[in-house]
Each structure stands twice: as structure tokens, then as C-alpha cells.
Amino acid sequence: MAADIAVWPADDLVDIADPVTALVLGPDRRVRHLFVGGRHTVADGALLGLDVAAAHRELARRAARLHDA
């Protein structure tokens, strides 16, 4: 069995009593740490195990191919 856990920074939410309400209604924020299926996928806000620049290039290539079709 493995867990999915997300950790958000909350240092600026101290004036909101309910932490869930604070996350939903508070300022926009990125997840700090994320575990999916027990595997660490985001650390200190950075996606692990993916070359983002390569993913952007591949997306652009596929989008151009769709546009040209």
C-alpha cells in the first residue's frame, strides 16, 4: 500500500483558522512536496524525473504536427 500526499507552504495563512479553507481560498501557491503512490514526484517545488525542457520541445513538435495535418 502506498500513499498520495501533498505538502503546501502555509506560512502566510496563519490568519485563517481553518487550514483547508486557507488552502482553497488563500493565495495561489504551488505544491512544495508531492508523493504519488508512495513515490516522491515533486521536491521543493521542482518536478522530479522529467526533463521539462525536453517535454516542452516534444509538445511543440506534436502541436506543429497537429496544426499541419
C-alpha positions in Angstrom: 0.0 0.0 0.0 1.3 3.5 -0.9 0.1 6.9 -0.1 -0.6 10.1 -2.0 0.4 13.1 0.0 0.7 16.8 -1.0 2.5 19.4 1.1 1.9 23.1 0.5 3.7 26.1 2.1 1.4 27.7 4.6 3.5 30.3 6.4 1.3 33.1 5.0 -2.0 31.5 6.1 -1.7 32.0 9.9 -4.6 34.4 10.0 -7.1 31.9 8.6 -8.4 29.5 11.3 -9.3 26.5 9.1 -6.3 25.1 7.1 -8.4 23.5 4.4 -10.3 26.8 3.8 -7.0 28.6 3.8 -5.6 26.3 1.0 -8.8 26.6 -1.1 -9.5 30.4 -0.6 -6.0 31.6 0.2 -3.4 32.9 -2.2 -2.4 30.9 -5.3 0.5 28.5 -4.5 2.4 25.6 -5.9 2.8 22.3 -4.1 6.1 22.1 -2.2 6.4 18.3 -1.9 4.2 15.6 -3.6 4.2 11.9 -3.2 2.1 9.8 -5.6 1.7 6.1 -5.0 4.4 6.5 -2.3 6.9 7.9 -4.8 8.4 11.4 -4.4 7.4 13.3 -7.6 7.8 16.9 -6.5 10.6 18.1 -4.2 10.9 21.7 -3.1 8.5 22.7 -5.9 10.5 21.0 -8.7 9.1 18.1 -10.7 11.3 15.0 -10.3 12.1 12.6 -13.1 11.1 14.8 -16.0 13.2 16.9 -18.3 10.7 19.9 -18.6 12.7 21.5 -21.5 12.5 18.2 -23.4 8.8 17.9 -22.7 8.2 21.4 -24.0 10.1 20.6 -27.2 8.1 17.4 -27.7 4.8 19.2 -27.0 5.8 21.9 -29.6 6.7 19.2 -32.1 3.4 17.4 -31.7 1.4 20.7 -31.8 3.0 21.7 -35.0 2.3 18.2 -36.5 -1.4 18.6 -35.5 -1.5 22.1 -36.9 -0.1 21.0 -40.2 -2.4 18.0 -40.5 
